[in-house]
Amino acid sequence: MNDKTVDPRLLEMLRCPACVRSGPQAGLLDRHGNWLVCRDCSRKYPIRDGIPVMLIEEGDKYKATAIQDLPATAQ
Ligand SMILES: [Zn+2]
C-alpha cells in the first residue's frame, strides 16, 4: 500500500531541512504523489508508508531528477 494519507496539517508545517534556515518562507514543499519537492533547492523527500522522510541525504538522491521522472515510490 503506497496510498496512505499524510496529515495535511503536518505537511503544512514541514520545510526542507536544507533551506529552512534561510527564512520563514524558505524550503516550502510541494507534494507530488509520494514525494515532497522543495521549491528552493529541488531536493525531493520521499513519503514512505505515509511518513515523510525529511533527511537531507534522502533529498539529495533525486535532486537532479525531474518531477515527472520520479519513481512512484522511493527505493
Ligand atoms: Zn530545499
N, CA, C, O and the ligand as a Tripos MOL2 file, in Angstrom:
@<TRIPOS>MOLECULE
protein
  301   299    76     0     0
PROTEIN
NO_CHARGES

@<TRIPOS>ATOM
      1 N           0.8430   -1.2120    0.0000 N.3       1 MET1
      2 CA          0.0000    0.0000    0.0000 C.3       1 MET1
      3 C           0.8730    1.2550    0.0000 C.2       1 MET1
      4 O           1.6360    1.4930    0.9360 O.2       1 MET1
      5 N           0.7530    2.0320   -1.0320 N.am      2 ASN2
      6 CA          1.5120    3.2740   -1.0980 C.3       2 ASN2
      7 C           0.5940    4.4870   -1.0610 C.2       2 ASN2
      8 O           1.0250    5.6080   -1.3320 O.2       2 ASN2
      9 N          -0.6440    4.2670   -0.7310 N.am      3 ASP3
     10 CA         -1.6290    5.3350   -0.8510 C.3       3 ASP3
     11 C          -2.1140    5.8250    0.5100 C.2       3 ASP3
     12 O          -3.2240    6.3430    0.6330 O.2       3 ASP3
     13 N          -1.2870    5.6600    1.5120 N.am      4 LYS4
     14 CA         -1.6910    6.1290    2.8330 C.3       4 LYS4
     15 C          -1.7110    7.6500    2.8570 C.2       4 LYS4
     16 O          -0.9010    8.3130    2.2090 O.2       4 LYS4
     17 N          -2.6320    8.1710    3.6030 N.am      5 THR5
     18 CA         -2.7420    9.6220    3.6390 C.3       5 THR5
     19 C          -1.7740   10.1990    4.6630 C.2       5 THR5
     20 O          -1.4530    9.5710    5.6720 O.2       5 THR5
     21 N          -1.3280   11.3970    4.3760 N.am      6 VAL6
     22 CA         -0.4710   12.1260    5.2880 C.3       6 VAL6
     23 C          -1.3030   13.2710    5.8530 C.2       6 VAL6
     24 O          -2.0200   13.9410    5.1090 O.2       6 VAL6
     25 N          -1.2170   13.4930    7.1270 N.am      7 ASP7
     26 CA         -1.9450   14.5710    7.7840 C.3       7 ASP7
     27 C          -1.6190   15.9080    7.1070 C.2       7 ASP7
     28 O          -0.4610   16.3260    7.1090 O.2       7 ASP7
     29 N          -2.6190   16.5850    6.5260 N.am      8 PRO8
     30 CA         -2.3160   17.8400    5.8130 C.3       8 PRO8
     31 C          -1.7540   18.9230    6.7260 C.2       8 PRO8
     32 O          -1.0060   19.7890    6.2740 O.2       8 PRO8
     33 N          -2.1080   18.8800    8.0040 N.am      9 ARG9
     34 CA         -1.5420   19.8810    8.9310 C.3       9 ARG9
     35 C          -0.0560   19.6360    9.1260 C.2       9 ARG9
     36 O           0.7250   20.5740    9.2870 O.2       9 ARG9
     37 N           0.3270   18.3630    9.1100 N.am     10 LEU10
     38 CA          1.7510   18.0330    9.2070 C.3      10 LEU10
     39 C           2.4860   18.5240    7.9610 C.2      10 LEU10
     40 O           3.5510   19.1330    8.0590 O.2      10 LEU10
     41 N           1.9120   18.2550    6.8010 N.am     11 LEU11
     42 CA          2.5520   18.6870    5.5530 C.3      11 LEU11
     43 C           2.7560   20.1940    5.5260 C.2      11 LEU11
     44 O           3.7810   20.6870    5.0530 O.2      11 LEU11
     45 N           1.7730   20.9160    6.0350 N.am     12 GLU12
     46 CA          1.8730   22.3720    6.0470 C.3      12 GLU12
     47 C           3.0500   22.8560    6.8850 C.2      12 GLU12
     48 O           3.6670   23.8730    6.5680 O.2      12 GLU12
     49 N           3.3530   22.1450    7.9270 N.am     13 MET13
     50 CA          4.4150   22.5610    8.8460 C.3      13 MET13
     51 C           5.8070   22.1770    8.3540 C.2      13 MET13
     52 O           6.8060   22.7810    8.7430 O.2      13 MET13
     53 N           5.8540   21.1670    7.4960 N.am     14 LEU14
     54 CA          7.1610   20.6680    7.0740 C.3      14 LEU14
     55 C           7.8760   21.6610    6.1690 C.2      14 LEU14
     56 O           7.2570   22.3360    5.3460 O.2      14 LEU14
     57 N           9.1840   21.7360    6.3360 N.am     15 ARG15
     58 CA         10.0320   22.5520    5.4610 C.3      15 ARG15
     59 C          11.2550   21.7240    5.1120 C.2      15 ARG15
     60 O          11.6410   20.8160    5.8480 O.2      15 ARG15
     61 N          11.8550   22.0500    3.9850 N.am     16 CYS16
     62 CA         13.1000   21.3950    3.5870 C.3      16 CYS16
     63 C          14.1720   21.7000    4.6320 C.2      16 CYS16
     64 O          14.4470   22.8700    4.8980 O.2      16 CYS16
     65 N          14.7770   20.6850    5.2260 N.am     17 PRO17
     66 CA         15.7830   20.9300    6.2680 C.3      17 PRO17
     67 C          17.0240   21.6370    5.7470 C.2      17 PRO17
     68 O          17.7470   22.2630    6.5210 O.2      17 PRO17
     69 N          17.2820   21.5490    4.4450 N.am     18 ALA18
     70 CA         18.4680   22.2010    3.8780 C.3      18 ALA18
     71 C          18.2430   23.6990    3.6820 C.2      18 ALA18
     72 O          19.2060   24.4650    3.6450 O.2      18 ALA18
     73 N          16.9830   24.1280    3.5560 N.am     19 CYS19
     74 CA         16.6900   25.5180    3.1960 C.3      19 CYS19
     75 C          16.0380   26.3060    4.3220 C.2      19 CYS19
     76 O          16.0350   27.5360    4.2910 O.2      19 CYS19
     77 N          15.4960   25.6280    5.3010 N.am     20 VAL20
     78 CA         14.6460   26.2930    6.2760 C.3      20 VAL20
     79 C          15.3740   27.3930    7.0480 C.2      20 VAL20
     80 O          14.7470   28.3360    7.5300 O.2      20 VAL20
     81 N          16.6770   27.2720    7.1620 N.am     21 ARG21
     82 CA         17.4110   28.2870    7.9330 C.3      21 ARG21
     83 C          17.4560   29.6320    7.2180 C.2      21 ARG21
     84 O          17.7390   30.6540    7.8440 O.2      21 ARG21
     85 N          17.1840   29.6450    5.9300 N.am     22 SER22
     86 CA         17.2750   30.8860    5.1630 C.3      22 SER22
     87 C          16.1590   31.8710    5.4950 C.2      22 SER22
     88 O          16.2830   33.0610    5.2060 O.2      22 SER22
     89 N          15.0670   31.3900    6.1020 N.am     23 GLY23
     90 CA         13.9870   32.3110    6.4380 C.3      23 GLY23
     91 C          12.6700   31.5780    6.6020 C.2      23 GLY23
     92 O          12.5720   30.4010    6.2530 O.2      23 GLY23
     93 N          11.6600   32.2500    7.1250 N.am     24 PRO24
     94 CA         10.3940   31.5830    7.4390 C.3      24 PRO24
     95 C           9.6550   31.0640    6.2060 C.2      24 PRO24
     96 O           8.8770   30.1150    6.3140 O.2      24 PRO24
     97 N           9.8810   31.6630    5.0420 N.am     25 GLN25
     98 CA          9.2000   31.1780    3.8380 C.3      25 GLN25
     99 C          10.1280   30.3450    2.9670 C.2      25 GLN25
    100 O           9.7860   30.0290    1.8280 O.2      25 GLN25
    101 N          11.2880   29.9890    3.4830 N.am     26 ALA26
    102 CA         12.2380   29.1950    2.7160 C.3      26 ALA26
    103 C          11.9570   27.7080    2.9050 C.2      26 ALA26
    104 O          11.4900   27.2850    3.9630 O.2      26 ALA26
    105 N          12.2390   26.9320    1.8900 N.am     27 GLY27
    106 CA         12.1110   25.4840    1.9980 C.3      27 GLY27
    107 C          10.6870   24.9850    1.9700 C.2      27 GLY27
    108 O          10.3880   23.9170    2.5030 O.2      27 GLY27
    109 N           9.7950   25.7590    1.3440 N.am     28 LEU28
    110 CA          8.4150   25.2790    1.2090 C.3      28 LEU28
    111 C           8.3850   24.0770    0.2790 C.2      28 LEU28
    112 O           9.1590   23.9940   -0.6750 O.2      28 LEU28
    113 N           7.4870   23.1510    0.5680 N.am     29 LEU29
    114 CA          7.4450   21.8890   -0.1560 C.3      29 LEU29
    115 C           6.1460   21.7510   -0.9400 C.2      29 LEU29
    116 O           5.0760   22.1470   -0.4770 O.2      29 LEU29
    117 N           6.2620   21.1870   -2.1250 N.am     30 ASP30
    118 CA          5.0780   20.8270   -2.9110 C.3      30 ASP30
    119 C           4.9760   19.3150   -2.9620 C.2      30 ASP30
    120 O           5.9710   18.6180   -3.1590 O.2      30 ASP30
    121 N           3.7660   18.8180   -2.7840 N.am     31 ARG31
    122 CA          3.6010   17.3720   -2.8260 C.3      31 ARG31
    123 C           3.3320   16.8870   -4.2500 C.2      31 ARG31
    124 O           2.4860   17.4260   -4.9630 O.2      31 ARG31
    125 N           4.0770   15.8540   -4.6380 N.am     32 HIS32
    126 CA          3.8500   15.1920   -5.9210 C.3      32 HIS32
    127 C           3.7970   13.7010   -5.6220 C.2      32 HIS32
    128 O           4.8380   13.0590   -5.4850 O.2      32 HIS32
    129 N           2.6050   13.1490   -5.5200 N.am     33 GLY33
    130 CA          2.4700   11.7290   -5.1960 C.3      33 GLY33
    131 C           3.1390   11.4220   -3.8700 C.2      33 GLY33
    132 O           2.8060   12.0140   -2.8440 O.2      33 GLY33
    133 N           4.0790   10.4980   -3.8970 N.am     34 ASN34
    134 CA          4.7790   10.1010   -2.6760 C.3      34 ASN34
    135 C           6.0560   10.8920   -2.4540 C.2      34 ASN34
    136 O           6.9950   10.3960   -1.8300 O.2      34 ASN34
    137 N           6.1000   12.1310   -2.9640 N.am     35 TRP35
    138 CA          7.2900   12.9530   -2.8410 C.3      35 TRP35
    139 C           6.9300   14.3460   -2.3660 C.2      35 TRP35
    140 O           5.8610   14.8700   -2.6800 O.2      35 TRP35
    141 N           7.8240   14.9290   -1.6150 N.am     36 LEU36
    142 CA          7.7310   16.3400   -1.2640 C.3      36 LEU36
    143 C           8.9200   17.0360   -1.9220 C.2      36 LEU36
    144 O          10.0760   16.6940   -1.6720 O.2      36 LEU36
    145 N           8.6140   18.0100   -2.7600 N.am     37 VAL37
    146 CA          9.6580   18.6690   -3.5530 C.3      37 VAL37
    147 C           9.8700   20.0840   -3.0340 C.2      37 VAL37
    148 O           8.9250   20.8650   -2.9290 O.2      37 VAL37
    149 N          11.1240   20.4060   -2.7090 N.am     38 CYS38
    150 CA         11.4690   21.7290   -2.2040 C.3      38 CYS38
    151 C          11.4410   22.7480   -3.3430 C.2      38 CYS38
    152 O          12.0330   22.5280   -4.4000 O.2      38 CYS38
    153 N          10.7540   23.8560   -3.1190 N.am     39 ARG39
    154 CA         10.6630   24.8920   -4.1570 C.3      39 ARG39
    155 C          11.9770   25.6200   -4.3390 C.2      39 ARG39
    156 O          12.2110   26.2210   -5.3870 O.2      39 ARG39
    157 N          12.8370   25.5760   -3.3350 N.am     40 ASP40
    158 CA         14.0680   26.3610   -3.4100 C.3      40 ASP40
    159 C          15.2500   25.5800   -3.9680 C.2      40 ASP40
    160 O          15.9950   26.1070   -4.7940 O.2      40 ASP40
    161 N          15.4390   24.3320   -3.5340 N.am     41 CYS41
    162 CA         16.6460   23.6010   -3.9320 C.3      41 CYS41
    163 C          16.3520   22.3600   -4.7720 C.2      41 CYS41
    164 O          17.2820   21.6980   -5.2330 O.2      41 CYS41
    165 N          15.0710   22.0330   -4.9800 N.am     42 SER42
    166 CA         14.6760   20.8640   -5.7800 C.3      42 SER42
    167 C          15.0380   19.5300   -5.1490 C.2      42 SER42
    168 O          14.9540   18.4950   -5.8100 O.2      42 SER42
    169 N          15.4410   19.5350   -3.8790 N.am     43 ARG43
    170 CA         15.5910   18.2330   -3.2280 C.3      43 ARG43
    171 C          14.1970   17.5970   -3.1330 C.2      43 ARG43
    172 O          13.1820   18.2850   -3.0330 O.2      43 ARG43
    173 N          14.1880   16.2550   -3.1700 N.am     44 LYS44
    174 CA         12.9190   15.5440   -3.1690 C.3      44 LYS44
    175 C          12.9060   14.5360   -2.0320 C.2      44 LYS44
    176 O          13.7280   13.6210   -1.9800 O.2      44 LYS44
    177 N          11.9660   14.7210   -1.1300 N.am     45 TYR45
    178 CA         11.8890   13.8830    0.0620 C.3      45 TYR45
    179 C          10.7790   12.8520   -0.1020 C.2      45 TYR45
    180 O           9.6310   13.2040   -0.3750 O.2      45 TYR45
    181 N          11.1270   11.5770    0.0660 N.am     46 PRO46
    182 CA         10.1160   10.5330   -0.1260 C.3      46 PRO46
    183 C           9.1350   10.4480    1.0440 C.2      46 PRO46
    184 O           9.4800   10.7310    2.1910 O.2      46 PRO46
    185 N           7.9170   10.0550    0.7230 N.am     47 ILE47
    186 CA          6.9340    9.7170    1.7610 C.3      47 ILE47
    187 C           6.8480    8.1970    1.7700 C.2      47 ILE47
    188 O           6.4150    7.5830    0.7940 O.2      47 ILE47
    189 N           7.2640    7.5970    2.8790 N.am     48 ARG48
    190 CA          7.2530    6.1370    2.9850 C.3      48 ARG48
    191 C           6.2090    5.7300    4.0040 C.2      48 ARG48
    192 O           6.2580    6.1360    5.1650 O.2      48 ARG48
    193 N           5.2490    4.9090    3.5460 N.am     49 ASP49
    194 CA          4.1900    4.4300    4.4410 C.3      49 ASP49
    195 C           3.5060    5.5830    5.1550 C.2      49 ASP49
    196 O           3.1720    5.4850    6.3350 O.2      49 ASP49
    197 N           3.3000    6.6730    4.4310 N.am     50 GLY50
    198 CA          2.5900    7.8070    4.9990 C.3      50 GLY50
    199 C           3.4440    8.7070    5.8680 C.2      50 GLY50
    200 O           2.9320    9.6410    6.4850 O.2      50 GLY50
    201 N           4.7460    8.4350    5.9230 N.am     51 ILE51
    202 CA          5.6350    9.2260    6.7700 C.3      51 ILE51
    203 C           6.6790    9.9330    5.9090 C.2      51 ILE51
    204 O           7.4880    9.2700    5.2590 O.2      51 ILE51
    205 N           6.6740   11.2690    5.8920 N.am     52 PRO52
    206 CA          7.6920   11.9880    5.1320 C.3      52 PRO52
    207 C           9.0760   11.7780    5.7430 C.2      52 PRO52
    208 O           9.2580   11.9250    6.9520 O.2      52 PRO52
    209 N          10.0480   11.4330    4.8960 N.am     53 VAL53
    210 CA         11.4200   11.2190    5.3530 C.3      53 VAL53
    211 C          12.2060   12.5030    5.0870 C.2      53 VAL53
    212 O          12.6690   12.7350    3.9700 O.2      53 VAL53
    213 N          12.3500   13.3320    6.1190 N.am     54 MET54
    214 CA         12.9430   14.6600    5.9450 C.3      54 MET54
    215 C          14.4280   14.6450    6.2920 C.2      54 MET54
    216 O          14.8690   15.2970    7.2390 O.2      54 MET54
    217 N          15.1840   13.8910    5.5080 N.am     55 LEU55
    218 CA         16.6240   13.8230    5.7060 C.3      55 LEU55
    219 C          17.3100   14.3910    4.4710 C.2      55 LEU55
    220 O          16.9500   14.0460    3.3450 O.2      55 LEU55
    221 N          18.2940   15.2590    4.6780 N.am     56 ILE56
    222 CA         18.9620   15.8910    3.5440 C.3      56 ILE56
    223 C          19.5850   14.8440    2.6290 C.2      56 ILE56
    224 O          19.5430   14.9770    1.4060 O.2      56 ILE56
    225 N          20.1700   13.7900    3.2330 N.am     57 GLU57
    226 CA         20.7770   12.7410    2.4050 C.3      57 GLU57
    227 C          19.7430   12.0930    1.4810 C.2      57 GLU57
    228 O          20.0470   11.7510    0.3380 O.2      57 GLU57
    229 N          18.5210   11.9300    1.9890 N.am     58 GLU58
    230 CA         17.4580   11.3640    1.1590 C.3      58 GLU58
    231 C          17.0700   12.3500    0.0610 C.2      58 GLU58
    232 O          16.8780   11.9680   -1.0930 O.2      58 GLU58
    233 N          16.9580   13.6140    0.4340 N.am     59 GLY59
    234 CA         16.5670   14.6360   -0.5270 C.3      59 GLY59
    235 C          17.5640   14.7820   -1.6600 C.2      59 GLY59
    236 O          17.1940   15.1150   -2.7860 O.2      59 GLY59
    237 N          18.8360   14.5300   -1.3580 N.am     60 ASP60
    238 CA         19.8960   14.6640   -2.3560 C.3      60 ASP60
    239 C          19.7780   13.6290   -3.4790 C.2      60 ASP60
    240 O          20.1530   13.9010   -4.6190 O.2      60 ASP60
    241 N          19.2560   12.4470   -3.1530 N.am     61 LYS61
    242 CA         19.3190   11.3280   -4.0930 C.3      61 LYS61
    243 C          18.6330   11.6200   -5.4180 C.2      61 LYS61
    244 O          19.1020   11.1990   -6.4750 O.2      61 LYS61
    245 N          17.5140   12.3480   -5.3550 N.am     62 TYR62
    246 CA         16.7520   12.6170   -6.5810 C.3      62 TYR62
    247 C          16.7280   14.0940   -6.9100 C.2      62 TYR62
    248 O          15.8480   14.5720   -7.6270 O.2      62 TYR62
    249 N          17.7110   14.8160   -6.3740 N.am     63 LYS63
    250 CA         17.7240   16.2680   -6.5740 C.3      63 LYS63
    251 C          17.7240   16.6390   -8.0530 C.2      63 LYS63
    252 O          17.0480   17.5830   -8.4630 O.2      63 LYS63
    253 N          18.4850   15.8940   -8.8510 N.am     64 ALA64
    254 CA         18.6310   16.2230  -10.2660 C.3      64 ALA64
    255 C          17.5690   15.5650  -11.1350 C.2      64 ALA64
    256 O          17.5550   15.7600  -12.3510 O.2      64 ALA64
    257 N          16.6880   14.7960  -10.5310 N.am     65 THR65
    258 CA         15.6580   14.0890  -11.2910 C.3      65 THR65
    259 C          14.4420   14.9880  -11.5010 C.2      65 THR65
    260 O          13.9690   15.6260  -10.5600 O.2      65 THR65
    261 N          13.9470   15.0380  -12.7090 N.am     66 ALA66
    262 CA         12.7440   15.8280  -12.9810 C.3      66 ALA66
    263 C          11.5490   15.1880  -12.2590 C.2      66 ALA66
    264 O          11.4950   13.9740  -12.0600 O.2      66 ALA66
    265 N          10.6030   16.0400  -11.8790 N.am     67 ILE67
    266 CA          9.4500   15.5480  -11.1210 C.3      67 ILE67
    267 C           8.7310   14.4310  -11.8820 C.2      67 ILE67
    268 O           8.2990   13.4440  -11.2860 O.2      67 ILE67
    269 N           8.6070   14.5950  -13.1990 N.am     68 GLN68
    270 CA          7.8750   13.5790  -13.9690 C.3      68 GLN68
    271 C           8.6480   12.2710  -14.1020 C.2      68 GLN68
    272 O           8.0800   11.2470  -14.4820 O.2      68 GLN68
    273 N           9.9450   12.3020  -13.7900 N.am     69 ASP69
    274 CA         10.7580   11.0820  -13.8710 C.3      69 ASP69
    275 C          10.9460   10.3730  -12.5300 C.2      69 ASP69
    276 O          11.6130    9.3410  -12.4660 O.2      69 ASP69
    277 N          10.3680   10.9150  -11.4660 N.am     70 LEU70
    278 CA         10.4890   10.2770  -10.1560 C.3      70 LEU70
    279 C           9.7900    8.9330  -10.1570 C.2      70 LEU70
    280 O           8.7170    8.7950  -10.7440 O.2      70 LEU70
    281 N          10.3850    7.9330   -9.5030 N.am     71 PRO71
    282 CA          9.6660    6.6600   -9.3640 C.3      71 PRO71
    283 C           8.4400    6.8440   -8.4670 C.2      71 PRO71
    284 O           8.3850    7.7710   -7.6580 O.2      71 PRO71
    285 N           7.4640    5.9540   -8.6220 N.am     72 ALA72
    286 CA          6.2350    6.0920   -7.8480 C.3      72 ALA72
    287 C           6.5150    6.0470   -6.3590 C.2      72 ALA72
    288 O           5.8840    6.7570   -5.5760 O.2      72 ALA72
    289 N           7.4700    5.2030   -5.9710 N.am     73 THR73
    290 CA          7.8750    5.1470   -4.5770 C.3      73 THR73
    291 C           9.3960    5.1460   -4.5080 C.2      73 THR73
    292 O          10.0680    4.6190   -5.3950 O.2      73 THR73
    293 N           9.9240    5.7340   -3.4600 N.am     74 ALA74
    294 CA         11.3800    5.8210   -3.3110 C.3      74 ALA74
    295 C          11.9640    4.4650   -2.9800 C.2      74 ALA74
    296 O          11.3470    3.6610   -2.2810 O.2      74 ALA74
    297 N          13.1660    4.2180   -3.4920 N.am     75 GLN75
    298 CA         13.8610    2.9550   -3.1780 C.3      75 GLN75
    299 C          14.6340    3.0810   -1.8820 C.2      75 GLN75
    300 O          15.2810    2.1260   -1.4530 O.2      75 GLN75
    301 ZN         15.4190   22.9150   -0.0600 Zn       76 ZN76
@<TRIPOS>BOND
     1     1     2 1
     2     2     3 1
     3     3     4 2
     4     3     5 am
     5     5     6 1
     6     6     7 1
     7     7     8 2
     8     7     9 am
     9     9    10 1
    10    10    11 1
    11    11    12 2
    12    11    13 am
    13    13    14 1
    14    14    15 1
    15    15    16 2
    16    15    17 am
    17    17    18 1
    18    18    19 1
    19    19    20 2
    20    19    21 am
    21    21    22 1
    22    22    23 1
    23    23    24 2
    24    23    25 am
    25    25    26 1
    26    26    27 1
    27    27    28 2
    28    27    29 am
    29    29    30 1
    30    30    31 1
    31    31    32 2
    32    31    33 am
    33    33    34 1
    34    34    35 1
    35    35    36 2
    36    35    37 am
    37    37    38 1
    38    38    39 1
    39    39    40 2
    40    39    41 am
    41    41    42 1
    42    42    43 1
    43    43    44 2
    44    43    45 am
    45    45    46 1
    46    46    47 1
    47    47    48 2
    48    47    49 am
    49    49    50 1
    50    50    51 1
    51    51    52 2
    52    51    53 am
    53    53    54 1
    54    54    55 1
    55    55    56 2
    56    55    57 am
    57    57    58 1
    58    58    59 1
    59    59    60 2
    60    59    61 am
    61    61    62 1
    62    62    63 1
    63    63    64 2
    64    63    65 am
    65    65    66 1
    66    66    67 1
    67    67    68 2
    68    67    69 am
    69    69    70 1
    70    70    71 1
    71    71    72 2
    72    71    73 am
    73    73    74 1
    74    74    75 1
    75    75    76 2
    76    75    77 am
    77    77    78 1
    78    78    79 1
    79    79    80 2
    80    79    81 am
    81    81    82 1
    82    82    83 1
    83    83    84 2
    84    83    85 am
    85    85    86 1
    86    86    87 1
    87    87    88 2
    88    87    89 am
    89    89    90 1
    90    90    91 1
    91    91    92 2
    92    91    93 am
    93    93    94 1
    94    94    95 1
    95    95    96 2
    96    95    97 am
    97    97    98 1
    98    98    99 1
    99    99   100 2
   100    99   101 am
   101   101   102 1
   102   102   103 1
   103   103   104 2
   104   103   105 am
   105   105   106 1
   106   106   107 1
   107   107   108 2
   108   107   109 am
   109   109   110 1
   110   110   111 1
   111   111   112 2
   112   111   113 am
   113   113   114 1
   114   114   115 1
   115   115   116 2
   116   115   117 am
   117   117   118 1
   118   118   119 1
   119   119   120 2
   120   119   121 am
   121   121   122 1
   122   122   123 1
   123   123   124 2
   124   123   125 am
   125   125   126 1
   126   126   127 1
   127   127   128 2
   128   127   129 am
   129   129   130 1
   130   130   131 1
   131   131   132 2
   132   131   133 am
   133   133   134 1
   134   134   135 1
   135   135   136 2
   136   135   137 am
   137   137   138 1
   138   138   139 1
   139   139   140 2
   140   139   141 am
   141   141   142 1
   142   142   143 1
   143   143   144 2
   144   143   145 am
   145   145   146 1
   146   146   147 1
   147   147   148 2
   148   147   149 am
   149   149   150 1
   150   150   151 1
   151   151   152 2
   152   151   153 am
   153   153   154 1
   154   154   155 1
   155   155   156 2
   156   155   157 am
   157   157   158 1
   158   158   159 1
   159   159   160 2
   160   159   161 am
   161   161   162 1
   162   162   163 1
   163   163   164 2
   164   163   165 am
   165   165   166 1
   166   166   167 1
   167   167   168 2
   168   167   169 am
   169   169   170 1
   170   170   171 1
   171   171   172 2
   172   171   173 am
   173   173   174 1
   174   174   175 1
   175   175   176 2
   176   175   177 am
   177   177   178 1
   178   178   179 1
   179   179   180 2
   180   179   181 am
   181   181   182 1
   182   182   183 1
   183   183   184 2
   184   183   185 am
   185   185   186 1
   186   186   187 1
   187   187   188 2
   188   187   189 am
   189   189   190 1
   190   190   191 1
   191   191   192 2
   192   191   193 am
   193   193   194 1
   194   194   195 1
   195   195   196 2
   196   195   197 am
   197   197   198 1
   198   198   199 1
   199   199   200 2
   200   199   201 am
   201   201   202 1
   202   202   203 1
   203   203   204 2
   204   203   205 am
   205   205   206 1
   206   206   207 1
   207   207   208 2
   208   207   209 am
   209   209   210 1
   210   210   211 1
   211   211   212 2
   212   211   213 am
   213   213   214 1
   214   214   215 1
   215   215   216 2
   216   215   217 am
   217   217   218 1
   218   218   219 1
   219   219   220 2
   220   219   221 am
   221   221   222 1
   222   222   223 1
   223   223   224 2
   224   223   225 am
   225   225   226 1
   226   226   227 1
   227   227   228 2
   228   227   229 am
   229   229   230 1
   230   230   231 1
   231   231   232 2
   232   231   233 am
   233   233   234 1
   234   234   235 1
   235   235   236 2
   236   235   237 am
   237   237   238 1
   238   238   239 1
   239   239   240 2
   240   239   241 am
   241   241   242 1
   242   242   243 1
   243   243   244 2
   244   243   245 am
   245   245   246 1
   246   246   247 1
   247   247   248 2
   248   247   249 am
   249   249   250 1
   250   250   251 1
   251   251   252 2
   252   251   253 am
   253   253   254 1
   254   254   255 1
   255   255   256 2
   256   255   257 am
   257   257   258 1
   258   258   259 1
   259   259   260 2
   260   259   261 am
   261   261   262 1
   262   262   263 1
   263   263   264 2
   264   263   265 am
   265   265   266 1
   266   266   267 1
   267   267   268 2
   268   267   269 am
   269   269   270 1
   270   270   271 1
   271   271   272 2
   272   271   273 am
   273   273   274 1
   274   274   275 1
   275   275   276 2
   276   275   277 am
   277   277   278 1
   278   278   279 1
   279   279   280 2
   280   279   281 am
   281   281   282 1
   282   282   283 1
   283   283   284 2
   284   283   285 am
   285   285   286 1
   286   286   287 1
   287   287   288 2
   288   287   289 am
   289   289   290 1
   290   290   291 1
   291   291   292 2
   292   291   293 am
   293   293   294 1
   294   294   295 1
   295   295   296 2
   296   295   297 am
   297   297   298 1
   298   298   299 1
   299   299   300 2
@<TRIPOS>SUBSTRUCTURE
     1 MET1         2 RESIDUE 1 A MET
     2 ASN2         6 RESIDUE 1 A ASN
     3 ASP3        10 RESIDUE 1 A ASP
     4 LYS4        14 RESIDUE 1 A LYS
     5 THR5        18 RESIDUE 1 A THR
     6 VAL6        22 RESIDUE 1 A VAL
     7 ASP7        26 RESIDUE 1 A ASP
     8 PRO8        30 RESIDUE 1 A PRO
     9 ARG9        34 RESIDUE 1 A ARG
    10 LEU10       38 RESIDUE 1 A LEU
    11 LEU11       42 RESIDUE 1 A LEU
    12 GLU12       46 RESIDUE 1 A GLU
    13 MET13       50 RESIDUE 1 A MET
    14 LEU14       54 RESIDUE 1 A LEU
    15 ARG15       58 RESIDUE 1 A ARG
    16 CYS16       62 RESIDUE 1 A CYS
    17 PRO17       66 RESIDUE 1 A PRO
    18 ALA18       70 RESIDUE 1 A ALA
    19 CYS19       74 RESIDUE 1 A CYS
    20 VAL20       78 RESIDUE 1 A VAL
    21 ARG21       82 RESIDUE 1 A ARG
    22 SER22       86 RESIDUE 1 A SER
    23 GLY23       90 RESIDUE 1 A GLY
    24 PRO24       94 RESIDUE 1 A PRO
    25 GLN25       98 RESIDUE 1 A GLN
    26 ALA26      102 RESIDUE 1 A ALA
    27 GLY27      106 RESIDUE 1 A GLY
    28 LEU28      110 RESIDUE 1 A LEU
    29 LEU29      114 RESIDUE 1 A LEU
    30 ASP30      118 RESIDUE 1 A ASP
    31 ARG31      122 RESIDUE 1 A ARG
    32 HIS32      126 RESIDUE 1 A HIS
    33 GLY33      130 RESIDUE 1 A GLY
    34 ASN34      134 RESIDUE 1 A ASN
    35 TRP35      138 RESIDUE 1 A TRP
    36 LEU36      142 RESIDUE 1 A LEU
    37 VAL37      146 RESIDUE 1 A VAL
    38 CYS38      150 RESIDUE 1 A CYS
    39 ARG39      154 RESIDUE 1 A ARG
    40 ASP40      158 RESIDUE 1 A ASP
    41 CYS41      162 RESIDUE 1 A CYS
    42 SER42      166 RESIDUE 1 A SER
    43 ARG43      170 RESIDUE 1 A ARG
    44 LYS44      174 RESIDUE 1 A LYS
    45 TYR45      178 RESIDUE 1 A TYR
    46 PRO46      182 RESIDUE 1 A PRO
    47 ILE47      186 RESIDUE 1 A ILE
    48 ARG48      190 RESIDUE 1 A ARG
    49 ASP49      194 RESIDUE 1 A ASP
    50 GLY50      198 RESIDUE 1 A GLY
    51 ILE51      202 RESIDUE 1 A ILE
    52 PRO52      206 RESIDUE 1 A PRO
    53 VAL53      210 RESIDUE 1 A VAL
    54 MET54      214 RESIDUE 1 A MET
    55 LEU55      218 RESIDUE 1 A LEU
    56 ILE56      222 RESIDUE 1 A ILE
    57 GLU57      226 RESIDUE 1 A GLU
    58 GLU58      230 RESIDUE 1 A GLU
    59 GLY59      234 RESIDUE 1 A GLY
    60 ASP60      238 RESIDUE 1 A ASP
    61 LYS61      242 RESIDUE 1 A LYS
    62 TYR62      246 RESIDUE 1 A TYR
    63 LYS63      250 RESIDUE 1 A LYS
    64 ALA64      254 RESIDUE 1 A ALA
    65 THR65      258 RESIDUE 1 A THR
    66 ALA66      262 RESIDUE 1 A ALA
    67 ILE67      266 RESIDUE 1 A ILE
    68 GLN68      270 RESIDUE 1 A GLN
    69 ASP69      274 RESIDUE 1 A ASP
    70 LEU70      278 RESIDUE 1 A LEU
    71 PRO71      282 RESIDUE 1 A PRO
    72 ALA72      286 RESIDUE 1 A ALA
    73 THR73      290 RESIDUE 1 A THR
    74 ALA74      294 RESIDUE 1 A ALA
    75 GLN75      298 RESIDUE 1 A GLN
    76 ZN76       301 GROUP 0 **** ****
